[in-house]
Amino acid sequence: MGLTQIEKFIPGARWLRGYNAQFAVADLIAGITVGLTVLPQGLAYATLAGLEPQYGLYSAFVGGLVYALMGGCREVTIGPTALLALMTSRHTGLGGQSGPHFAILLCFLAGIVELLMAVLRLGALVDLISLPVTVGFTSATALIIGASQLKALLGIRGGSGSGFAETIKAVVMRFDEARVPDSILGFISIAILLALRKLKDVKTPQDASKGRKVLGITFWVIATARNALLVLVTSSIAFYFDQNGQRPFILTGTVKSGIPGFHLPPFSTQIAGPNSTLVDLNFKDMVSELGVNIALVPVIAVLGNVAISKAFGGSGINPTKELVALSLSNVFGSFFSSIPVTGSFSRSAVNHASGVKTPIGGIYTGTLVLLALGLLTPYFQYIPKAALSAVIISAVIFMIEYEVIRPLWRCNKRELIPGAVTFVLSLVVGVELGLLAGVLADLAFVVYRTARPVLTVDVTSTSTEVQYIIIRPRHSLLYFPAVEWVRNVISKAIKKHGNIPIVLDCRIVHEFDYTAATGLGALRKELDTKKVPLVVLGASVEVRKMLKETLKSTLLEANNEEELESVLQELCNEGKRAELREVVSPLLSPTAEHQKVPVTIEEESY
């Protein structure tokens, strides 16, 4: 079987064409660099999901391997993200062993749904989510994620509420329980991370000296690995205090060592019941608990992954193949205790900046994660929770996309409404309902524009001074909801400007549906009773065919301005001839002729 045949089943095989030592070194450097980013983020996102830290690392190695085989964009890195961790956290607080079980099952079911979307080619569904809705959703979730980390950042123990408002209220009510060492460490960590992030913006001139170039590379490495460096430094400080019998910070605690075993996702679990009892849940009960997130998590994952792929890979990316790669990453990941994963924009940007050549860099990242699971987990217990919260907060701050508000306000204020609905409801009632409400608001505007198309009405005249009313739709589609609207606009135009010809400009209209065409036929009959001609200008072949089939009679049409002038001139001439016939016909009738003779004789007699 040739390589091209292999590529049909394993798209990633095409990356092996011309793969050489230079590519391998570039992928190795990029893989290790991304690994230094994903290690602290994985630990932090697992905590955000309400799970033990090792689950974040379990989620960070399978995706890289699968995407290397199936993916189409070399920059994309698959792994846990803050948003999916937040959505997972809604099902991990029921006690017993249910937390990891629900997260792993959600990962498996999300992968199955994504695979079905790929088979049915439903990746285009993400196009229903407009940019304002996406901005509102991501901005709201960034605030929710940031609020959820305030407790650990300030060293406050215990729960802090389930929603944004409840979390803020709980933190305010228990602010007196905040621990000074954790608070200081947390805020200093955020400041350091934001400062180090700026180092990557330091540019090295092309003609810089060797020392200046080395300094530029050093700045870039520090900026890229800032999360890992922060975790390393703060863990060392906590370790030093621990060796001296002091624990000023709340620490992560024991992280389970070792590589996760291969096993089926859990299809049953136990949750904490009343009086410290355990309640058994079967697969149906677990699916009921996961509810709408079984569909919403895949949609959000696909939205993020396709957006990243297009951002780095351009128009050559196949959304269906990306769906397959993402779905298999989740399905196979669930066999290794993974939580839901998708492409990470921040880590993909690091991958791109590191000079990655192929998705094989993800294999190196996964290998580094496995080494960490095997060798470094005893040291992860010394990571302060405030430091991990700082990692999350400094990452999600940049998810708040407030900069799009000004151009939208200046250009199209209407588009702000779905985004605002999504943002507010996501904070008030939850991200699921917020996103759904935003999409419905967007669809409502689409339907409204279809039902109420913008029509411009102008009165103009030909070169021979034949006046007519021209109706110009601004949209390329005229569907059935718009029929009555168009009729009303034309009726008002006739009342205002008189019974002069109506010209419907269809030069930008590419599609009529049957109901709209039938409505236009009824309109023409109505206009005929008023002796107002209706002319269709510049209709396409498809539109003319639909109109002729529907009207079942001759259609007055003109292909361009010259033909329109001829048609209107002919209509004007026919109108004049009709008026002349109305005046002359009574005079030419037999009765009129009989009455006319005596008059003529009398006149002549004079």
Secondary structure, DSSP 4 states (H G I P E B T S, - for coil): --HHHHHHH-GGGGGGTT--HHHHHHHHHHHHHHHHHHHHHHHHHHHHTTS-THHHHHTTTHHHHHHHHH-S-TT--EE--HHHHHHHGGGS-S-TTHHHHHHHHHHHHHHHHHHHHHHTT-GGGGGGS-HHHHHHHHHHHHHHHHHHTHHHHHT--S---SSHHHHHHHHHHTGGG--HHHHHHHHHHHHHHHHHHGGGGPPPPTT--HHHHHHHHHHHHHHHTHHHHHHHHHHHHHHHHHHTT---S-B------SPPPP-PPPS-EEEE-GGG-EEEE-HHHHHHHHTTHHHHHHHHHHHHHHHHHHHHHGGG--HHHHHHHHHHHHHHHHTTTPPP-EE-HHHHHHHHHTT--STTHHHHHHHHHHHHHHHTHHHHTT-BHHHHHHHHHHHHGGG--GGGHHHHHHH-GGGHHHHHHHHHHHHHT-HHHHHHHHHHHHHHHHHHHHHS--EEEEEEE-TT--EEEEEEESSSEE-GGGHHHHHHHHHHHHHHH-S--EEEE-TT--EE-HHHHHHHHHHHHHHHHTT--EEEES--HHHHHHHHHHH-S---EESSHHHHHHHHHHHHHHHHHHHHHHHHHHHHSHHHHHHHHHHHHHHHH-
